[in-house]
């Protein structure tokens, strides 16, 4: 399987990343272990999580996903087979939020402890912090890299202008720079990334690891009407996509999936992978069947006609 470098970090990953947002939320530790084993056994490596996952689950406080991954790493002994990406900055309760030196230094230690590892391969700012100077944030990240606790850094939920500003701060102060961006990007939601971020990322060699790659499950094709929304806890977020634009995309996915003997989800992910500048899309799975359908995306090579059909159906 081809490997793609995250920016110029030297870290190379397979072109599909596993989302850890469901660990400790819609699947328990045992099923999470099954998914993690299946993912690695298929030759894939990037596992994406965050300290804040899965605060939204009943009775959760945050850190559940990292804890499950850490327990799996300890039990499986597969730390050398995976690339661990986690994040910092989203509210974790009280004053535990943001990208200040004080909080980031505390948060990374908490993540390392939960993950039961000595280092984090990719540490990402989960959202921009307008109250902390970029210089302070980047100096902190730079120190964590020097200490060997972090190998590379990235950013998510940041504006294009702030991303460019951060890259300039790193350059002017000889500090470690963001090597990747984690934006929302999928067939339904293209314009934000393509207009604001794609030119910057292509020009500066910033890796792109997309989230909501399946548009909260809409691009799997299982939501065709409002009656389908009760199928999962994410159904409510799909209602807004049940419109002519969404149906046009689903029709194109149906056509290509049938010809490729693959799921709509695999085709949707393969379309992202085929986009120049993309490092890997993230998607999560709650069963091995789902996981194997997603993994098939790495074996699909979409024809130029298929890509044109999807581009035209999803144009904004």
C-alpha positions in Angstrom: 0.0 0.0 0.0 1.3 3.5 -0.9 2.5 5.7 1.9 2.0 9.5 2.0 4.2 11.9 4.0 2.5 14.2 6.4 3.8 17.5 5.1 7.6 17.4 5.4 7.5 15.7 8.8 9.2 12.5 7.7 6.1 10.6 9.0 4.6 8.5 6.3 1.1 7.0 6.6 -1.3 4.8 4.7 -4.0 6.9 2.8 -6.9 6.1 5.1 -7.0 7.1 8.8 -9.2 5.5 11.5 -11.3 7.9 13.6 -11.3 7.3 17.3 -14.3 9.5 18.0 -16.6 6.4 18.5 -14.4 4.7 21.1 -16.1 4.9 24.4 -19.2 6.4 22.8 -21.0 4.2 20.4 -18.7 1.2 20.9 -17.2 -0.1 24.1 -13.6 -1.1 24.8 -13.9 -4.7 23.6 -15.4 -3.7 20.3 -12.9 -0.9 19.9 -10.1 -3.4 20.3 -11.7 -5.5 17.5 -11.8 -2.5 15.2 -8.2 -1.4 16.1 -6.9 -4.9 15.4 -8.7 -5.2 12.2 -7.4 -1.8 11.0 -3.8 -2.6 11.8 -4.0 -6.2 10.5 -5.1 -4.7 7.1 -1.8 -2.8 6.9 -3.1 0.6 7.9 -1.6 2.8 10.5 -2.9 6.3 11.4 -5.3 6.4 14.4 -6.8 9.8 15.0 -8.2 10.8 18.4 -8.4 13.8 20.8 -8.3 14.4 24.5 -11.9 15.6 24.3 -13.2 12.3 22.8 -15.8 11.2 23.9 -17.2 13.8 26.3 -20.5 13.6 24.6 -21.2 10.1 25.7 -23.5 9.5 28.7 -21.5 9.7 31.9 -18.2 10.5 30.1 -15.8 13.2 31.1 -13.3 13.2 28.2 -10.2 11.1 27.6 -12.3 7.9 27.0 -11.0 7.4 23.5 -7.4 7.9 24.4 -7.7 5.6 27.3 -9.1 2.8 25.2 -6.4 3.3 22.6 -3.8 3.2 25.4 -5.2 0.0 26.8 -5.2 -1.5 23.4 -1.6 -0.4 22.8 -0.5 -2.0 26.0 -2.4 -5.3 25.4 -1.6 -5.7 21.7 2.1 -4.5 21.8 1.4 -2.8 18.4 2.8 0.7 19.2 5.5 0.3 16.6 2.8 -0.5 13.9 0.7 2.7 14.3 0.9 6.4 14.0 -1.0 8.1 16.9 -2.5 11.5 16.3 -4.3 13.3 19.1 -5.4 16.9 19.8 -5.5 19.6 22.5 -7.4 22.8 23.0 -11.1 21.9 23.1 -12.8 22.5 26.5 -12.3 19.6 28.9 -14.1 21.2 31.8 -13.3 24.2 34.0 -10.2 26.0 32.8 -8.9 23.0 30.9 -9.0 24.5 27.4 -7.0 26.6 24.9 -3.4 26.5 23.7 -1.5 28.4 26.5 1.9 27.1 27.5 0.6 26.1 31.0 -2.4 24.2 29.8 -0.8 22.5 26.7 2.1 21.3 28.9 -0.4 19.7 31.3 -2.7 18.4 28.6 0.1 16.6 26.7 1.1 14.8 29.9 -2.4 13.7 30.5 -2.7 12.4 26.9 0.6 10.5 27.1 -0.6 8.9 30.3 -3.9 7.8 28.9 -2.3 6.6 25.7 0.3 4.7 27.7 3.1 5.9 25.3 6.3 7.9 25.5 5.5 10.1 22.5 2.7 11.3 20.3 3.4 11.1 16.6 1.1 14.0 15.6 -0.1 16.5 18.1 -2.7 18.9 16.8 -4.3 22.1 18.0 -8.0 21.1 18.0 -9.2 24.7 17.5 -7.7 28.1 17.3 -7.2 30.0 20.6 -7.5 33.8 20.0 -6.6 34.5 23.6 -3.1 32.9 23.4 -0.4 34.4 21.1 0.6 32.1 18.3 4.2 32.6 19.4 3.5 31.1 22.8 1.6 28.1 21.4 4.3 27.3 18.8 7.1 27.8 21.3 5.4 25.3 23.5 4.9 22.8 20.7 8.5 23.3 19.7 9.7 22.5 23.2 7.5 19.3 23.3 9.3 18.2 20.1 12.7 18.9 21.6 11.7 16.9 24.7 10.8 14.0 22.5 7.2 13.9 23.6 5.8 15.0 20.2 7.2 14.2 16.7 5.2 16.6 14.6 2.4 19.2 15.0 -0.8 20.1 13.1 -3.8 22.3 13.3 -7.6 21.9 13.0 -10.5 24.3 13.1 -8.3 27.3 12.2 -8.9 30.0 9.5 -6.8 30.2 6.4 -5.4 33.5 7.5 -4.5 32.2 11.0 -2.8 29.2 9.4 -0.7 31.4 7.2 0.1 33.6 10.2 1.2 30.6 12.3 3.5 29.3 9.5 5.1 32.8 9.4 5.6 32.9 13.2 7.3 29.5 13.0 9.5 30.6 10.1 10.5 34.0 11.7 11.3 32.4 15.0 12.9 29.2 13.8 10.2 27.1 15.5 8.6 23.8 14.5 5.8 24.5 12.0 2.4 22.9 11.5 2.9 20.0 9.1 -0.8 19.2 8.5 -4.2 20.7 8.6 -7.3 18.7 9.6 -10.3 20.4 7.9 -13.8 19.3 7.2 -13.8 17.9 3.6 -16.1 15.6 1.7 -18.2 15.4 -1.4 -21.1 17.3 0.2 -18.9 20.0 1.9 -16.2 21.0 -0.6 -16.1 24.7 -0.8 -14.6 25.6 2.6 -11.5 23.6 2.1 -11.1 24.1 -1.6 -11.5 27.9 -1.5 -9.8 28.8 1.8 -7.2 26.1 2.5 -6.3 24.0 -0.6 -4.1 26.7 -2.2 -2.2 27.4 1.0 -1.7 23.7 1.7 -0.5 22.8 -1.8 1.9 25.8 -1.9 3.4 25.2 1.6 3.4 21.4 1.4 1.0 21.1 4.3 -0.5 17.6 4.7 -4.3 17.4 4.8 -6.1 14.8 6.9 -9.8 15.4 6.5 -12.6 14.9 9.0 -16.3 14.3 8.4 -15.0 12.5 5.3 -18.4 10.7 5.0 -20.5 13.7 6.0 -21.6 12.2 9.3 -22.6 9.0 7.5 -24.7 10.7 4.7 -22.2 9.5 2.0 -22.6 5.9 3.1 -26.0 6.1 1.4 -28.0 4.8 4.3 -29.9 8.0 4.8 -32.3 8.5 1.9 -35.3 10.1 3.7 -36.2 11.5 7.1 -37.5 8.0 8.1 -33.9 6.8 8.0 -32.6 9.4 10.4 -33.3 7.3 13.5 -30.8 4.6 12.3 -28.0 6.1 14.4 -27.1 8.7 16.9 -25.7 10.9 14.1 -28.9 10.9 12.0 -30.1 14.2 13.2 -27.0 15.9 11.7 -27.8 14.5 8.3 -31.3 16.0 7.9 -29.9 19.1 6.3 -28.3 17.1 3.5 -31.6 15.5 2.4 -31.9 18.0 -0.5 -31.5 18.1 -4.3 -27.7 18.7 -3.9 -27.3 15.7 -1.6 -29.5 13.4 -3.7 -27.5 14.3 -6.8 -24.3 13.2 -5.0 -25.9 10.0 -3.8 -27.0 9.1 -7.3 -23.5 9.5 -8.6 -22.1 7.4 -5.7 -24.7 4.7 -6.4 -23.7 4.5 -10.1 -20.0 4.3 -9.4 -20.3 2.0 -6.5 -22.3 -0.5 -8.5 -19.7 -0.5 -11.3 -16.8 -0.9 -8.9 -18.4 -3.6 -6.7 -17.7 -1.3 -3.7 -19.8 0.6 -1.1 -20.8 4.2 -1.6 -18.6 5.0 1.5 -15.5 3.5 -0.2 -16.1 5.4 -3.3 -16.6 8.7 -1.4 -13.3 8.1 0.5 -11.5 7.1 -2.7 -12.6 10.4 -4.3 -11.0 12.3 -1.4 -7.8 10.2 -1.7 -7.6 11.0 -5.4 -7.6 14.8 -4.7 -4.1 16.2 -5.2 -2.7 17.4 -1.8 -4.8 15.1 0.4 -2.8 12.9 2.8 -5.7 10.8 4.1 -9.4 11.1 5.0 -10.5 10.0 8.4 -13.6 7.8 9.0 -14.8 5.7 11.9 -16.3 2.3 12.0 -18.3 0.4 14.7 -18.2 -3.0 13.2 -15.6 -5.1 11.2 -18.0 -5.2 8.3 -18.1 -1.4 8.2 -14.4 -1.2 8.6 -13.7 -3.6 5.7 -16.0 -1.6 3.5 -14.0 1.5 4.3 -10.7 -0.1 3.8 -11.7 -1.1 0.3 -11.3 2.6 -0.6 -7.5 2.1 -0.5 -7.8 -0.5 -3.2 -10.0 1.6 -5.5 -8.6 3.6 -8.3 -11.3 5.9 -9.7 -11.3 6.5 -13.4 -11.1 10.1 -14.7 -14.8 9.7 -15.8 -15.8 8.6 -12.3 -14.0 11.6 -10.7 -15.6 13.9 -13.2 -19.1 12.5 -12.5 -18.6 13.0 -8.7 -17.0 16.5 -9.2 -20.0 17.6 -11.3 -22.6 16.1 -8.9 -21.0 17.8 -5.9 -20.0 21.1 -7.4 -20.8 24.2 -5.3 
